């Protein structure tokens, strides 16, 4: 997502001809979009995206279980 944001900033600055980016070649300005595509392709092919989604889901489940245990007063060592 950072590559897309960087690409949008570069594209806007190039289009509005602001700063040193105005004189850069178009391929340099558009390179972050290519890097974003490459990142997403790698992340999907290696399972990185799915693994991160599963980790987030497991963290939510664990937090929910902890909240429920606390709400029921079943925590050991708590007085």
Secondary structure as GFF3:
##gff-version 3
##sequence-region A 1 79
A	DSSP	alpha_helix	2	15	.	.	.	ID=ss1
A	DSSP	three_ten_helix	20	23	.	.	.	ID=ss2
A	DSSP	alpha_helix	26	46	.	.	.	ID=ss3
A	DSSP	alpha_helix	48	72	.	.	.	ID=ss4
###
